[in-house]
Amino acid sequence: MFENYNLVWGFVSLLISHGISFVFNYIKKGEYKQASLYDLSWQPYKRVLVLHLTILFGGFILISVGSPTGALILLVALKIVIDALAHLKQHAGKAPTVSKAAN
């Protein structure tokens, strides 16, 4: 299925990236102890909204320019940078604190 669309490398890179984030942030840092089902279920929608608006307005800009290759590369690079910054912000300071009385 993926071979027909040359999506293997994208799929593998996403799998590795999200797997590493899951293990290090959610499991090792203990984010699962602070996560609520409500927060987890609504968390992606802000980023999805930004993604869809970017695709819509970026598509209009690409059509109006007429030569979309350079603009498309810029759009992909900006999305990667914004995703990386959002990921770092989301996981900053999420490690649970352990009180000395619990030890």
C-alpha positions in Angstrom: 0.0 0.0 0.0 2.6 2.6 1.0 5.1 1.6 -1.8 2.6 2.7 -4.4 2.7 6.3 -3.1 6.3 6.5 -1.9 5.1 7.1 1.7 7.3 4.5 3.4 9.9 7.0 4.6 7.3 9.4 5.9 5.4 6.7 7.7 8.6 5.2 9.2 9.9 8.7 10.3 6.5 9.5 11.9 6.4 6.2 13.7 9.9 6.6 15.1 9.4 10.3 16.1 6.1 9.6 17.9 7.4 6.4 19.4 10.4 8.2 20.9 8.2 11.0 22.2 5.8 8.5 23.7 8.5 6.6 25.5 10.6 9.5 26.8 7.8 12.0 27.5 4.7 10.0 28.4 6.2 7.0 30.0 9.7 8.0 31.4 8.8 11.5 32.5 5.5 10.3 33.9 3.2 12.5 31.9 0.6 9.8 32.1 0.2 10.5 35.8 -1.0 14.0 35.1 -3.0 13.4 31.9 -6.8 13.6 32.0 -8.9 11.9 29.3 -10.6 15.2 28.5 -7.4 17.1 28.0 -5.9 14.4 25.9 -8.9 14.1 23.7 -9.1 17.9 23.0 -5.4 18.7 22.8 -4.8 18.0 19.1 -7.6 20.3 17.8 -5.7 23.5 18.2 -2.9 22.2 16.0 -5.3 20.7 13.5 -7.1 24.0 13.2 -3.8 25.8 12.5 -2.8 23.0 10.1 -6.0 23.4 8.1 -5.8 27.2 7.9 -2.2 26.9 6.8 -3.1 24.5 4.1 -6.0 26.6 2.8 -4.2 30.0 2.8 -0.9 28.4 1.7 -2.8 26.7 -1.2 -4.3 30.0 -2.3 -0.8 31.6 -2.2 0.8 28.8 -4.1 -1.9 29.0 -6.8 -1.5 32.7 -7.2 2.3 32.5 -7.5 2.2 30.0 -10.3 5.4 28.2 -9.4 4.7 26.4 -6.2 7.9 24.4 -5.7 9.9 27.0 -3.7 6.8 28.1 -1.7 5.9 24.5 -1.0 9.4 23.7 0.4 9.1 26.9 2.6 5.7 25.8 3.8 6.9 22.3 4.7 10.0 23.8 6.5 7.9 26.2 8.5 5.5 23.5 9.5 8.4 21.3 10.8 9.8 24.2 12.8 6.4 25.2 14.2 5.6 21.5 15.1 9.0 21.1 16.8 8.6 24.3 18.8 5.0 23.3 19.8 6.3 19.9 20.9 9.0 21.3 23.0 6.6 23.8 24.6 4.0 21.1 25.3 6.5 18.8 27.1 8.5 21.5 29.0 8.4 21.0 32.7 5.9 18.1 32.6 7.9 15.8 34.9 6.0 15.0 38.0 7.4 16.2 41.3 8.0 13.7 44.1 7.8 15.0 47.6 10.4 14.0 50.2 7.6 12.8 52.5 6.7 10.1 49.9 10.2 8.7 50.0 
